């Protein structure tokens, strides 16, 4: 903490003119606003496309698979979740209750 304070008070280059400091703040804020604007614009362009693509994917999956395939995938997902929970429990707590 003291090293950071010493760097900021003695070694950090600070402009002598107050208008230069104001320029740096204004430049930082304007660049930040541009970054936010571009990010929001790209999100507004790509988000509807992602919704449509994911909807088409879900529609295709629902038309293609057999209901038994969905049941098998659900059971497999539950098994993996169950195994993961016991693995994490064993790693962080110690031994699993099922091991005893």
N, C-alpha and C positions, 0 to 999 in steps of 0.2 A: 504494500500500500504506500509506504514511504517512497519507494523507488518511482512509482507512478506519479506521485505528487512532485517529486524532485524533477522528473522529466518534464512534466507539464509546466512547471514554474520556471525552470532554468534552460532546458535544452530544446523545448518545443518551439519551432519558428513561429513567432507571432508578429503580424504586420504592425509597423509603427503608426501607420495612418488608419484612423477609424473608418474611413470610407472604404478602404481595402477589405477590412473585416466585414463590413456590411455587404460588399460585393460578393465575398465568399459565401456568406449566409444566403444571399439571394440566388446565387448560382447553384448552391446545393439544393435549395427548395425547388427551384425551377426544374433541375434535372430529376429530382424525386417525383415531381408532378408529371413530368413526361413519362417516366418509367411506369407510374401508376396508370396513366391514360392508355399507354400502349398495351399494358397487361390486361386492363379491363376490356379494351377493344378486341384483343385476340380471344379473350374468354368469351365475349359475346358472339364472336364469329364461330368458334369451335364448339361451344357448349350445345347448341341445338343439333349440330351434326352428330355429336357423341350420343345424345338422347335418341336420335333416329337410328343410328347404327346399333346401339344396344337394344332398342326395341325390335329391330329386324332380326338381330341375333336370337333374342328370346322367342320371337315368333317362329323362327326356323327350328330352334331346338324343340319347341312344343309340338311342331308338326312332324318332326323326324323321329323322335325317340318313342319307345314303347313305355307304358306306365311302369312296367317291371324294372326297366332301366333306371327310371327316376327313383324307385324304391331302393335299388341296389346302390345308387350313388348316395342317397340319403343315409343308408346304413353304414356305408364306407366312411362318409364324413363324420358320423357319430363315433365310429370306432377310432378314427384318427384324432378326434377331439378328446376322447376319453384317454387314449394313450398319451397324448400331449400333456393333459392335465396331470396324470400320474407322474410323468417324466419331470415336469416342472416342480411338482410337490416333492418328489424325491431329491431333486437337485437343491432346492432351497431349504427344505425342512429336515431332510435326512432320509429316513426309511419310510416306505409306503405302508399303510395299514394292511394291504393285501399281501405283502411279503412275509408277514409274521405268521 
